[in-house]
Amino acid sequence: MKATAIAPANIAFIKYWGRVDDALTLPANSSLSMNLSECLTTTTVEFSPQREEDDITVAFYGEDPESLEGSKKDRIVRQLDRIRSLAGSHVHAKVVSKNSFPEGVGVASSASAFAALTVAAARAIGLSLSEKELTILARLSGSGSACRSIPDGIVLWEKGVDHDTSSAYSLFPPNHWNLVDIVCLVSKKEKTVGSREGHAGAWTSPYYRLRLQKLPKRTQKITTALAEKNLSAFGPILEEEAVDLHLITMSQKPPLFYWLGKTIDLIHAVQQWRMEGCEAYFTFDAGSCVHILCQQQSKEEVVKRLHQFDEKMQLIINTPAQGTRLTDTHLF
């Protein structure tokens, strides 16, 4: 009753922000993302009748493993409870998890964490679930974006109309296009308000309903650009959507300001690079870190410019990645 899964974080091209049902984590809009090859969570789950309670240990990025308690543990236990309920079991689990990248800085660490937990726990307890069923189960964790980390490559999470129709699937495989996503770790400090809490205020923004009206057409346009591998069409939509998300966060009540000074400086730098012939585009999730998208042939030039911008800033260079996968290499 033991299994290990490796799950990628993802970067949303069309953002998920705001829910119509908190208990079921049903989103107000469909979203679209790319899995990140170098931002990974590895999780091992073992169920045992000898255990009297769940034992959860996490090795946060760059830190020693620690036993989780409090609200973070509670979220994991609730997801384990859902999986136990499906299996008709009451057996407790040992969970060990580690990340290859910093948590809580706007790089979707909760998405990879709950995708890995869901897939590993389902396999360990003996469930045989389809990819669609796994995405629905991951969505229920409260980290809706986790459902997008399960299928391969570039993934669409359909908002659906109810619990059974809100699921994610692969639009394009990892090798569809030679995109590169460079995560610029502007800050490694954990944000004070997480995305889960931020979603609750989305509807208080005076611009939120207008955003929802615009998203279907925007999603169609960016999907066409992806299909055609047209960076010049893709990039402006990517940036428009990123800024739109933060327009909502900054105008909701209470307002959320995720950007730092260096975030804005990077926006200006990328715009200047394009004027100089280096085609790259920015996006970000609910955090200060900036993702810079370019094609493989421009990667070295963009990395060079980033080092000139700030030689001490940590970069994580990603390509489109496989979704959550099982491995025989366990953490314990």
C-alpha positions in Angstrom: 0.0 0.0 0.0 2.8 2.4 -1.0 3.2 4.6 -4.0 5.2 7.7 -5.1 4.2 10.3 -7.6 6.1 13.2 -9.2 4.0 16.3 -10.2 4.9 19.5 -12.0 3.8 22.9 -11.0 2.2 24.8 -13.8 2.0 28.4 -15.1 -1.4 29.6 -16.1 -1.7 31.3 -19.5 -5.4 31.9 -18.8 -5.8 32.4 -15.0 -8.1 30.7 -12.5 -9.3 33.4 -10.1 -12.6 33.2 -8.3 -15.0 30.3 -7.5 -18.7 29.7 -7.8 -18.6 26.9 -5.2 -16.0 26.9 -2.5 -16.8 23.4 -1.1 -16.3 21.8 -4.6 -13.7 24.2 -5.8 -15.7 25.0 -8.9 -14.1 27.9 -10.8 -15.9 30.9 -12.3 -14.0 30.5 -15.6 -12.0 27.9 -17.5 -8.2 28.2 -17.4 -5.3 27.1 -19.4 -1.7 26.3 -18.3 1.7 24.7 -19.1 3.4 22.2 -16.9 6.9 23.2 -15.7 9.7 20.6 -16.2 11.9 21.8 -13.3 9.4 22.8 -10.7 8.5 19.4 -9.2 7.0 17.9 -6.1 7.7 14.3 -5.2 5.4 12.6 -2.7 5.4 9.1 -1.2 2.3 7.8 0.5 2.1 4.5 2.5 -1.1 3.3 4.1 -0.7 0.9 7.0 -3.3 -0.7 9.4 -0.7 -0.3 12.2 -0.9 3.5 12.0 -3.1 5.3 14.5 -3.0 8.6 12.8 -1.6 10.3 9.6 2.1 11.2 9.8 3.0 13.9 7.3 6.5 15.1 6.7 7.5 17.8 4.2 11.0 18.9 3.1 10.5 22.5 2.1 12.9 23.8 -0.5 16.3 24.2 0.9 15.3 23.2 4.4 15.4 20.0 6.6 12.3 17.8 6.6 9.7 18.7 9.2 6.6 17.1 10.6 3.5 19.1 9.6 0.9 20.3 12.0 -1.9 22.8 12.0 -3.8 24.0 9.0 -1.3 22.8 6.4 -1.6 19.2 7.8 -5.4 19.5 8.0 -5.7 20.2 4.3 -3.6 17.1 3.5 -5.6 15.0 5.9 -8.9 16.1 4.4 -7.6 15.1 0.9 -6.5 11.7 2.3 -10.0 11.4 3.9 -11.6 11.9 0.4 -9.4 9.2 -1.0 -10.1 6.8 1.9 -13.8 7.4 1.5 -13.6 6.5 -2.2 -11.7 3.3 -1.3 -14.0 2.4 1.6 -11.0 2.4 3.9 -10.1 4.0 7.3 -6.4 3.1 7.2 -4.0 5.9 8.1 -1.0 7.0 6.0 2.6 8.1 6.2 3.3 10.9 3.7 6.7 12.3 2.9 7.0 15.1 0.3 9.7 17.3 -1.1 9.9 20.2 -3.6 12.6 21.2 -6.1 11.6 24.8 -5.9 10.4 27.4 -3.3 6.9 27.3 -1.9 4.4 30.1 -1.5 6.0 32.6 -3.8 3.6 32.4 -6.8 5.0 29.3 -8.6 2.0 27.0 -8.0 3.6 24.9 -5.3 0.2 23.9 -4.0 -0.8 22.6 -7.4 2.1 20.2 -7.7 1.8 19.3 -4.0 -1.8 18.2 -4.2 -1.5 16.6 -7.6 1.4 14.4 -6.4 -0.5 13.6 -3.1 -3.7 12.7 -5.0 -2.1 10.4 -7.6 0.2 8.7 -5.0 -2.5 8.2 -2.4 -5.0 6.9 -4.9 -2.5 4.3 -6.2 -1.3 3.3 -2.8 -4.8 2.6 -1.5 -5.7 0.6 -4.6 -8.0 2.9 -6.5 -8.1 2.6 -10.3 -9.1 6.0 -11.5 -9.1 7.6 -15.0 -7.1 10.8 -15.7 -10.4 12.7 -15.6 -11.4 11.3 -12.3 -7.9 12.1 -10.9 -8.2 15.7 -12.0 -11.6 16.0 -10.4 -10.3 14.5 -7.2 -7.2 16.8 -7.2 -9.6 19.8 -7.7 -11.4 18.9 -4.5 -8.3 19.4 -2.5 -9.0 23.2 -2.5 -6.0 23.8 -4.8 -8.0 24.0 -8.0 -4.9 24.4 -10.1 -3.7 20.9 -9.0 -6.1 19.4 -11.5 -4.1 21.1 -14.3 -0.8 19.4 -13.1 -2.1 15.9 -13.8 -2.5 15.8 -17.6 0.6 16.3 -19.9 1.9 19.4 -21.5 -0.4 22.3 -22.1 -3.7 21.7 -20.2 -7.2 23.1 -20.2 -9.3 23.0 -17.1 -12.9 23.3 -18.2 -15.0 25.1 -15.6 -17.9 22.8 -16.4 -21.4 23.2 -15.0 -21.1 20.9 -11.9 -18.8 18.6 -10.0 -18.6 15.9 -12.6 -17.9 18.2 -15.6 -15.2 20.5 -14.0 -12.1 18.6 -15.1 -8.8 19.1 -16.9 -7.3 17.5 -20.0 -4.3 17.9 -22.3 -4.7 20.3 -25.2 -1.2 19.9 -26.6 1.6 17.4 -25.7 4.9 18.6 -24.1 6.7 18.4 -27.5 4.1 20.5 -29.3 6.1 23.7 -29.2 9.6 24.6 -28.1 8.5 27.1 -25.5 10.7 28.0 -22.6 9.4 29.4 -19.3 12.1 31.1 -17.1 10.9 31.6 -13.6 12.6 34.6 -12.1 12.5 34.3 -8.3 12.1 38.0 -7.5 11.6 37.0 -3.8 11.7 33.7 -1.9 9.6 35.1 0.9 6.2 33.4 1.3 3.3 35.6 0.4 1.2 36.7 3.3 -2.1 35.9 1.6 -2.3 32.6 -0.3 -4.3 32.1 -3.5 -6.9 30.0 -1.8 -7.8 33.0 0.5 -7.5 35.5 -2.4 -10.1 33.7 -4.5 -12.8 34.6 -1.9 -12.5 38.3 -2.7 -12.5 38.1 -6.5 -16.2 38.9 -6.8 -15.8 42.2 -4.8 -13.7 43.7 -7.6 -15.8 46.1 -9.8 -14.0 44.7 -12.8 -14.5 41.0 -12.1 -17.7 40.4 -14.1 -16.3 42.3 -17.1 -13.3 40.0 -16.9 -15.5 36.9 -17.0 -17.3 38.2 -20.1 -13.9 38.7 -21.9 -12.3 35.4 -21.1 -14.0 33.0 -23.5 -12.8 35.0 -26.5 -9.4 35.5 -25.0 -9.0 31.8 -24.3 -10.0 31.0 -27.9 -7.4 33.5 -29.3 -4.6 32.1 -27.1 -5.5 28.5 -28.0 -5.3 29.4 -31.7 -1.9 31.0 -31.2 -0.7 27.9 -29.3 -2.0 25.6 -32.0 -0.2 27.7 -34.7 2.9 28.1 -32.5 2.7 31.9 -33.2 4.7 33.7 -30.4 3.9 37.1 -31.7 0.2 36.4 -31.4 0.5 34.4 -28.1 2.7 36.9 -26.2 0.5 40.0 -26.1 -2.5 37.9 -25.0 -0.4 36.2 -22.3 0.6 39.6 -20.9 -2.9 41.1 -21.1 -4.2 38.2 -19.1 -1.4 38.5 -16.5 -2.1 42.2 -15.9 -5.8 41.6 -15.9 -5.5 39.1 -13.0 -3.6 41.6 -10.9 -6.1 44.4 -11.8 -8.6 42.1 -10.1 -6.5 41.4 -7.0 -5.6 45.0 -6.5 -9.2 46.2 -6.8 -10.9 43.5 -4.7 -11.8 44.0 -1.1 -9.5 43.9 0.8 -7.0 44.6 -2.0 -4.0 42.2 -2.6 -0.7 43.6 -3.8 1.5 40.8 -4.9 3.9 42.7 -7.1 7.2 44.0 -5.7 9.4 46.8 -7.2 11.6 44.3 -8.9 8.5 42.7 -10.5 7.6 46.0 -12.2 11.2 46.6 -13.2 11.3 43.2 -14.9 8.1 44.1 -16.8 9.8 47.2 -18.1 12.9 45.3 -19.0 11.1 42.7 -21.0 9.3 45.4 -22.9 12.6 47.1 -23.7 14.1 43.8 -24.8 11.4 43.3 -27.4 12.1 46.8 -28.8 15.7 45.6 -29.2 14.7 42.5 -31.1 14.7 39.9 -28.3 11.2 38.4 -28.4 10.1 37.4 -24.9 6.9 38.0 -22.9 6.0 38.1 -19.2 3.4 36.5 -17.0 2.9 35.8 -13.3 0.5 34.0 -11.1 -0.7 35.4 -7.7 2.8 36.3 -6.5 5.8 38.5 -7.1 7.8 36.1 -9.2 7.9 36.7 -13.0 7.7 34.0 -15.6 9.3 34.9 -18.9 8.2 33.0 -22.0 10.3 32.7 -25.2 11.2 30.1 -27.8 14.2 27.8 -27.4 16.3 29.7 -29.9 16.0 32.9 -27.7 16.7 31.2 -24.4 20.4 32.0 -24.1 19.9 35.6 -25.0 17.1 36.0 -22.5 19.1 34.4 -19.7 22.1 36.6 -20.5 19.8 39.7 -20.2 18.4 38.4 -17.0 21.9 38.0 -15.5 22.6 41.6 -16.6 19.4 42.7 -14.9 20.3 41.0 -11.6 23.2 38.5 -11.5 22.1 37.2 -8.0 18.4 36.5 -8.9 17.7 32.7 -9.1 16.3 31.4 -12.3 14.5 28.2 -13.0 14.5 27.3 -16.7 11.5 25.1 -17.7 10.1 23.5 -20.8 6.6 22.0 -21.3 6.4 18.9 -19.1 4.8 15.6 -18.6 2.0 15.6 -16.1 1.9 13.8 -12.8 3.6 10.3 -13.1 4.2 7.4 -10.8 7.7 6.3 -10.0 9.3 3.3 -8.2 11.8 5.4 -6.4 10.3 6.1 -3.0 11.2 8.8 -0.4 11.2 6.2 2.4 
